[in-house]
Amino acid sequence: MAEKRDYYEVLGVSKNATDQELKSAYKKMAIKYHPDRNPGDKEAEAKFKEAAEAYDVLRDPQKRQRYDQFGHAGLEGAGGFGGFGGASSMSMDDIFSMFGSIFGDMGGFGGFSGFSSAGGSSRQSDRGGDLRLKVRVNLNDVANGVTKKFKVHKKIACQHCHGSGSEDGSTETCSTCKGKGYVTRVVNSMFGRMQTQSACPTCNGTGKTIKNKCHVCGGNGVVDGDEVVEVKIPAGVSDGVVITLNGKGHAGRWNGTPGDIQVFIEEEQHPELERKDQNLIYNLLLDLPTAVLGGTADIPTLDGTAKIKIEPGTQPGKIMRLRGKGLPALKGYGYGMGDLIVNINIYIPETLSKEERDLFEKVKDSENMKPSKATNKNNFFNRFKKIFE
């Protein structure tokens, strides 16, 4: 398989191109390689699809950010062209239905309201609508991956007519298109006189009309219903990641292609741990005696607790790292496990009893109680900064 070209190169724009510049560049490419201008030209068709793939990714802020950071590998599982085989797996109808509005003022490209290859027919109007779900996950779900199930209210295939829309299965040849599924018209465009084809408005590209409509669905082949949908959320996901469930959206009319479900990940905040990419951060507030004399401290982890040793004379701002106690990388976005970083601070008592005050009075003039230059106020910030270098 040939290596994919850079999307910015495909559209001929810079990496800081605006939305309008992207739209204009795509429009120019699509006009140049449109099937109506290049009948039977497989190379033009491939470039037409390639341009659509590039524009589909770059017009979406989330997909564009992932592409800019990780290239083509970053689009795996992201949905749309980028995550499922590229434009080569998409039909002309898919492209026209997605981007047809861009060419609303062109008139001469009837294909953007429906395109038919020789002998075929267009049925993009039968495709079911897409749905969106928001799924909340916690850090344990992120660490291990999780499968969640939801009952979704949507359009489903009519069980009475098995999605055909016909009461008894009988159909008749469409009187408008004579069974072809498409209609032909001649229009005057910016490129001269052109012949275009579009899906038949009477039969929606099927070539047939329903003679006896189903009494349950009214001839549409779909009814309102519920379906349990299973969402497999991989380990390492983060807030804002979108998972596309192909074919799980609304059912298409007359057994048409079902829509998709886009699952938006929303990450819940942990009560004690803070996430930083693959690393977890825990702020340990240490009591003064343990900081001075040394001891141990229990640190919360995603699978229980971990005990760490506190050295005598531990200073505020000290950083400790528990290797491999963080989060896994999302597939295609990194490798290995992150760490659990413990940021130590010291609790200074706000009130003291007479006995406690007397103890501090006795030792306050001791040389050991006086701060050294090594413990200046910048140490904490220097240590914390080094974590991410």
C-alpha positions as CSV (number, residue, x, y, z in Angstrom):
1,M,0.0,0.0,0.0
2,A,1.3,3.4,-1.0
3,E,2.2,5.7,1.9
4,K,-0.4,8.4,2.5
5,R,0.5,12.0,1.5
6,D,0.5,14.8,3.9
7,Y,-3.0,16.3,4.1
8,Y,-1.7,19.9,3.9
9,E,0.2,18.9,0.8
10,V,-2.9,17.3,-0.7
11,L,-4.9,20.5,-0.4
12,G,-1.9,22.8,-1.2
13,V,-2.2,24.9,2.0
14,S,0.2,25.7,4.9
15,K,-0.1,24.2,8.3
16,N,-1.5,27.4,9.8
17,A,-4.3,27.6,7.1
18,T,-7.6,29.1,8.3
19,D,-10.9,27.3,8.0
20,Q,-11.9,29.4,5.0
21,E,-8.6,28.7,3.3
22,L,-9.1,25.0,3.8
23,K,-12.6,25.2,2.5
24,S,-11.5,27.1,-0.6
25,A,-8.6,24.8,-1.3
26,Y,-10.8,21.7,-1.0
27,K,-13.5,23.3,-3.3
28,K,-10.8,24.0,-5.9
29,M,-9.5,20.4,-5.8
30,A,-13.0,18.8,-5.8
31,I,-13.9,20.9,-8.9
32,K,-10.7,19.8,-10.7
33,Y,-11.2,16.1,-10.0
34,H,-15.0,15.9,-9.9
35,P,-16.3,12.7,-11.6
36,D,-18.6,14.7,-13.9
37,R,-15.5,16.4,-15.4
38,N,-13.4,13.2,-15.5
39,P,-15.8,10.4,-16.5
40,G,-14.1,7.0,-16.2
41,D,-10.8,8.5,-14.9
42,K,-9.7,6.3,-11.9
43,E,-6.8,8.5,-11.1
44,A,-9.0,11.6,-10.9
45,E,-11.5,9.7,-8.8
46,A,-8.6,8.7,-6.4
47,K,-7.5,12.3,-6.1
48,F,-11.1,13.4,-5.6
49,K,-11.4,11.0,-2.6
50,E,-7.9,12.0,-1.3
51,A,-8.9,15.6,-1.2
52,A,-12.1,14.8,0.6
53,E,-10.2,12.7,3.2
54,A,-7.7,15.5,3.8
55,Y,-10.5,18.1,4.2
56,D,-12.5,15.9,6.5
57,V,-9.6,15.7,8.9
58,L,-8.3,19.2,8.8
59,R,-11.7,20.9,9.1
60,D,-12.3,19.1,12.4
61,P,-10.3,20.9,15.3
62,Q,-9.9,17.7,17.3
63,K,-8.8,15.5,14.3
64,R,-6.5,18.3,13.1
65,Q,-4.8,18.6,16.5
66,R,-4.1,14.9,16.6
67,Y,-2.9,14.9,13.0
68,D,-0.6,17.8,13.6
69,Q,0.9,16.0,16.7
70,F,1.0,12.4,15.6
71,G,0.5,12.3,11.9
72,H,-1.7,9.7,10.2
73,A,-1.1,7.2,13.1
74,G,-2.9,9.6,15.5
75,L,-6.2,9.3,13.6
76,E,-6.7,5.6,14.4
77,G,-10.0,5.2,16.1
78,A,-10.8,8.9,15.7
79,G,-13.7,8.3,13.3
80,G,-14.4,9.6,9.8
81,F,-12.0,9.1,7.0
82,G,-8.9,9.1,9.2
83,G,-9.7,6.1,11.4
84,F,-11.2,3.5,9.1
85,G,-9.3,2.8,5.9
86,G,-9.2,6.3,4.5
87,A,-11.1,7.7,1.5
88,S,-10.6,4.6,-0.6
89,S,-13.2,2.8,1.6
90,M,-15.7,5.6,1.1
91,S,-18.3,5.8,-1.7
92,M,-19.0,8.8,-3.8
93,D,-22.3,9.1,-2.0
94,D,-20.6,9.3,1.4
95,I,-18.4,12.2,0.1
96,F,-21.3,14.0,-1.5
97,S,-23.6,13.7,1.5
98,M,-20.8,15.0,3.8
99,F,-19.6,18.0,1.7
100,G,-22.4,18.7,-0.8
101,S,-23.3,22.0,0.9
102,I,-19.9,23.5,0.0
103,F,-21.0,23.3,-3.7
104,G,-24.5,24.6,-3.2
105,D,-23.8,27.7,-5.4
106,M,-22.2,25.8,-8.2
107,G,-25.3,24.5,-9.9
108,G,-23.4,22.6,-12.6
109,F,-22.4,19.7,-10.3
110,G,-25.6,17.7,-9.9
111,G,-23.4,15.0,-8.4
112,F,-23.4,16.8,-5.1
113,S,-27.1,16.2,-4.7
114,G,-26.6,12.6,-5.7
115,F,-24.2,10.8,-8.0
116,S,-24.5,7.6,-10.0
117,S,-21.8,5.6,-11.6
118,A,-22.7,3.8,-14.8
119,G,-25.4,1.3,-14.2
120,G,-25.6,2.1,-10.5
121,S,-27.8,4.2,-8.3
122,S,-27.4,6.6,-5.4
123,R,-29.1,6.0,-2.1
124,Q,-27.5,8.4,0.3
125,S,-30.9,9.7,1.4
126,D,-31.6,6.2,2.9
127,R,-28.6,6.5,5.3
128,G,-29.7,6.6,8.9
129,G,-28.8,9.7,11.1
130,D,-25.8,9.8,13.5
131,L,-26.1,9.9,17.3
132,R,-23.9,11.3,20.0
133,L,-23.3,9.9,23.5
134,K,-21.3,11.3,26.4
135,V,-19.6,8.7,28.6
136,R,-18.1,9.4,31.9
137,V,-15.0,7.4,33.0
138,N,-12.9,7.5,36.1
139,L,-9.1,6.9,36.5
140,N,-9.6,3.2,37.1
141,D,-11.5,2.9,33.8
142,V,-8.7,4.8,32.1
143,A,-6.0,2.5,33.7
144,N,-7.7,-0.8,32.8
145,G,-10.1,0.0,30.0
146,V,-13.8,-0.7,30.4
147,T,-16.9,-1.9,28.5
148,K,-20.1,0.1,29.1
149,K,-23.6,-0.7,27.9
150,F,-26.4,1.9,27.2
151,K,-30.0,1.7,26.1
152,V,-30.3,4.1,23.2
153,H,-33.6,5.4,21.8
154,K,-33.4,5.6,18.1
155,K,-34.8,4.6,14.7
156,I,-34.7,0.8,14.2
157,A,-35.7,-1.5,11.3
158,C,-39.5,-2.3,11.3
159,Q,-39.9,-5.9,12.3
160,H,-43.2,-6.2,10.6
161,C,-41.9,-5.6,7.1
162,H,-38.2,-6.4,7.9
163,G,-37.2,-2.8,7.0
164,S,-38.5,-3.0,3.4
165,G,-41.4,-0.6,4.0
166,S,-43.7,-2.9,2.0
167,E,-46.7,-4.7,3.6
168,D,-46.4,-7.8,1.4
169,G,-43.0,-7.3,-0.1
170,S,-44.4,-6.1,-3.4
171,T,-42.9,-3.3,-5.4
172,E,-43.3,-1.8,-8.8
173,T,-40.9,-0.1,-11.3
174,C,-40.6,3.6,-10.6
175,S,-42.5,5.6,-13.2
176,T,-40.1,8.6,-13.0
177,C,-36.8,7.0,-13.6
178,K,-38.1,3.8,-15.3
179,G,-36.3,1.6,-12.9
180,K,-32.8,3.2,-13.4
181,G,-32.7,4.8,-9.9
182,Y,-31.4,8.0,-11.3
183,V,-32.5,10.9,-13.5
184,T,-30.4,12.7,-16.0
185,R,-30.4,16.4,-16.7
186,V,-28.4,18.8,-18.9
187,V,-27.2,22.1,-17.2
188,N,-25.2,25.1,-18.2
189,S,-22.2,25.5,-15.8
190,M,-19.0,27.4,-15.5
191,F,-17.4,24.6,-17.6
192,G,-20.0,24.7,-20.3
193,R,-22.9,22.4,-21.1
194,M,-22.8,19.4,-18.9
195,Q,-24.9,16.3,-18.3
196,T,-25.3,15.2,-14.7
197,Q,-27.1,12.4,-12.9
198,S,-28.7,12.4,-9.5
199,A,-30.8,10.0,-7.4
200,C,-34.4,9.8,-8.5
201,P,-36.5,12.0,-6.2
202,T,-39.5,9.6,-6.5
203,C,-37.9,6.3,-5.5
204,N,-34.8,7.7,-3.8
205,G,-32.5,5.8,-6.1
206,T,-34.0,2.4,-5.6
207,G,-35.6,2.2,-9.1
208,K,-38.7,0.8,-7.4
209,T,-41.7,2.2,-5.5
210,I,-43.7,0.5,-2.8
211,K,-47.1,-0.7,-4.0
212,N,-48.6,-1.5,-0.6
213,K,-47.0,0.4,2.3
214,C,-46.4,-1.3,5.6
215,H,-49.2,-0.3,8.1
216,V,-46.7,-0.3,11.0
217,C,-44.0,2.0,9.7
218,G,-46.0,3.8,7.0
219,G,-43.7,2.6,4.2
220,N,-40.5,4.1,5.7
221,G,-39.1,0.8,6.9
222,V,-38.1,2.3,10.3
223,V,-39.9,2.8,13.6
224,D,-38.9,4.3,17.0
225,G,-37.4,1.8,19.3
226,D,-34.6,1.0,21.9
227,E,-31.4,-0.9,21.5
228,V,-28.7,-1.8,23.9
229,V,-25.3,-0.5,22.6
230,E,-22.0,-1.8,23.9
231,V,-19.0,0.7,24.0
232,K,-15.5,-0.7,24.5
233,I,-13.4,2.0,25.9
234,P,-9.6,1.3,25.6
235,A,-7.1,1.9,28.4
236,G,-5.4,5.3,28.3
237,V,-8.2,7.4,27.0
238,S,-8.5,11.0,28.1
239,D,-11.1,13.7,28.3
240,G,-12.3,14.8,24.8
241,V,-11.4,11.5,23.0
242,V,-14.1,10.5,20.5
243,I,-14.9,6.8,19.7
244,T,-17.0,6.1,16.7
245,L,-19.3,3.1,16.6
246,N,-20.0,2.4,13.0
247,G,-23.5,1.3,12.0
248,K,-24.9,1.8,15.5
249,G,-26.8,5.0,14.9
250,H,-30.4,5.4,13.4
251,A,-31.4,2.7,11.0
252,G,-31.7,3.7,7.4
253,R,-35.0,3.7,5.6
254,W,-35.7,0.7,3.4
255,N,-32.8,-1.3,4.8
256,G,-30.4,1.6,4.0
257,T,-27.0,2.1,5.6
258,P,-27.4,2.8,9.4
259,G,-25.8,5.9,10.9
260,D,-23.0,5.9,13.4
261,I,-22.7,6.8,17.1
262,Q,-20.0,9.2,18.3
263,V,-19.0,8.5,21.9
264,F,-17.5,11.5,23.6
265,I,-15.3,10.6,26.6
266,E,-15.6,12.8,29.7
267,E,-13.1,12.1,32.5
268,E,-14.1,12.3,36.1
269,Q,-11.8,14.0,38.6
270,H,-10.2,11.7,41.2
271,P,-10.7,12.8,44.8
272,E,-6.9,12.5,45.6
273,L,-4.9,12.1,42.4
274,E,-4.4,14.6,39.6
275,R,-3.7,13.5,36.1
276,K,-0.9,14.9,33.9
277,D,-0.9,13.0,30.6
278,Q,0.3,9.4,31.7
279,N,1.5,10.5,35.1
280,L,-0.5,10.9,38.3
281,I,0.3,13.5,40.9
282,Y,-0.4,13.2,44.6
283,N,0.1,16.1,47.0
284,L,1.3,14.7,50.4
285,L,0.9,17.0,53.3
286,L,3.4,15.7,55.9
287,D,3.3,16.4,59.6
288,L,6.3,18.2,61.0
289,P,7.6,15.5,63.4
290,T,7.7,12.9,60.5
291,A,9.4,15.4,58.2
292,V,12.1,16.1,60.9
293,L,12.6,12.6,62.3
294,G,11.7,10.5,59.3
295,G,9.1,7.7,59.0
296,T,6.7,6.3,56.5
297,A,3.6,7.6,54.7
298,D,0.8,5.8,52.8
299,I,0.2,7.0,49.3
300,P,-3.2,6.3,47.5
301,T,-2.8,4.5,44.1
302,L,-5.3,3.2,41.6
303,D,-5.0,-0.3,42.9
304,G,-4.8,0.4,46.7
305,T,-2.1,2.1,48.6
306,A,1.7,2.3,48.5
307,K,4.0,2.9,51.5
308,I,6.9,5.2,51.0
309,K,9.9,5.9,53.3
310,I,10.4,9.5,54.6
311,E,14.0,10.4,55.2
312,P,14.8,12.5,58.3
313,G,15.0,16.2,57.4
314,T,12.7,16.0,54.4
315,Q,12.2,19.4,53.0
316,P,9.0,21.0,51.6
317,G,8.8,20.6,47.8
318,K,10.7,17.3,47.7
319,I,9.5,15.1,44.8
320,M,9.3,11.3,44.9
321,R,8.4,9.2,41.9
322,L,6.7,5.7,42.1
323,R,7.7,4.1,38.7
324,G,4.9,2.4,36.8
325,K,2.1,3.5,39.1
326,G,0.6,5.9,36.5
327,L,-1.6,5.3,33.5
328,P,-1.0,3.4,30.3
329,A,-0.7,5.1,26.9
330,L,-3.6,5.1,24.5
331,K,-2.8,2.9,21.6
332,G,-0.9,4.9,19.0
333,Y,-0.2,7.8,21.3
334,G,2.8,6.6,23.4
335,Y,4.2,3.6,25.2
336,G,4.7,2.1,28.6
337,M,3.2,3.1,31.9
338,G,3.3,6.6,33.5
339,D,4.5,7.2,37.1
340,L,2.9,8.4,40.3
341,I,4.6,11.6,41.4
342,V,4.5,12.5,45.1
343,N,4.8,16.2,45.8
344,I,5.7,16.6,49.5
345,N,4.7,19.6,51.6
346,I,5.0,20.1,55.3
347,Y,2.1,21.0,57.6
348,I,3.0,23.8,60.1
349,P,0.8,23.7,63.2
350,E,-1.5,26.8,63.5
351,T,-2.0,26.4,67.3
352,L,0.3,25.0,70.0
353,S,-0.3,23.9,73.6
354,K,1.9,25.4,76.3
355,E,4.1,22.3,76.5
356,E,4.6,22.3,72.7
357,R,5.4,26.0,72.6
358,D,8.0,25.4,75.4
359,L,9.6,22.7,73.3
360,F,10.0,25.0,70.3
361,E,11.3,27.8,72.5
362,K,14.0,25.6,73.8
363,V,15.3,24.7,70.4
364,K,14.6,27.8,68.3
365,D,18.1,29.2,68.7
366,S,19.8,26.0,67.8
367,E,22.0,26.1,64.7
368,N,20.1,23.0,63.4
369,M,16.9,25.1,63.3
370,K,18.3,27.8,61.1
371,P,17.6,27.3,57.3
372,S,20.6,26.8,55.0
373,K,21.1,28.3,51.6
374,A,20.3,24.9,50.1
375,T,16.7,25.2,51.2
376,N,15.9,28.6,49.6
377,K,12.4,29.3,48.3
378,N,13.2,28.4,44.7
379,N,14.1,24.8,45.4
380,F,10.5,23.6,45.3
381,F,9.8,25.2,41.9
382,N,13.1,23.9,40.5
383,R,12.4,20.3,41.6
384,F,8.8,20.3,40.3
385,K,9.9,21.7,36.9
386,K,12.5,18.9,36.5
387,I,9.7,16.3,36.6
388,F,8.5,17.3,33.1
389,E,11.8,18.0,31.5
